[in-house]
């Protein structure tokens, strides 16, 4: 993941890299609740059986910050 900050918009743009994982299959995917509060540190880790498949966020102009939630899939072996 990389990000860049726009002073004009006072926001950050994120870019993710991804790859195929041959032999990995998922049976269940879900959205997490929002994992952070505004103006607060957060760290989110998927467990050993899951992987990140998507990200959603919204920006609050008053707080100049974002909240994030993640789309997570549970990995199952074929």
N, C-alpha and C positions, 0 to 999 in steps of 0.2 A: 504494500500500500504506500502511496505517496500522496502528498497534499501540497497545495499552494494557497497562500492567503491573498485576498484582494482588499487593498486598503480602500478602494472606492466603494465596495459593497460591504466592507467589514464582515467578511465571511470567508470560509475556507472551502476549497474544492478538493475532493478526494478522487483518487483513481486507484483501482484495484487490478492486480494481475491474477490470472487464474490459469489452471491447467486441467487436463483430463486425468482421471485416476482409473486406469483400466483395472477391471476386477472388483471395483467398489460399486455397490448398489445401495440405494436408500429405499426404505419402506415407509418412512414417515417424515414429513417436514412441517415446521411450524414457525410462527413469528413469536419472538420473545416479547414480554412487555418492554416498555422503555427502560433501559438499563442505567440511565444516569439522571441526575438532577442538574438544573442549570448552575453554572459557575462552580462546579464541583469536579474533583478528580474522579475518573472511573477507569477501571480495567475490566475487560470481559474476556473470559477464556472458555472455549468450547471443551467439553469433556473428551475423553479418548475415543468415544464412539460416534462423535458428531463432527460435522464440518460446516463452515460458513458458506451459505449459498446466496445471500442477499443482505442488503443494508437499506434501511429507511431512516430518514431523519426529518426534523422540522426545525426551523430557525425562528427565534423570538427576537424581533428587532429591539425591543425595550432592553432585554438582557444581553443582546449581542452574543448569543450562545445557541448551541444546538442540543437536542435530545436525540438519542439513537435507539433503534431496535433492530434486531437481526433475524434473518430467515435462516433457520438451522435445519439441517437434515441429519437423520440418524443413519449411520453407515451400517450396512449388513453385508456379510460375505456371501457370495453366490454359491 
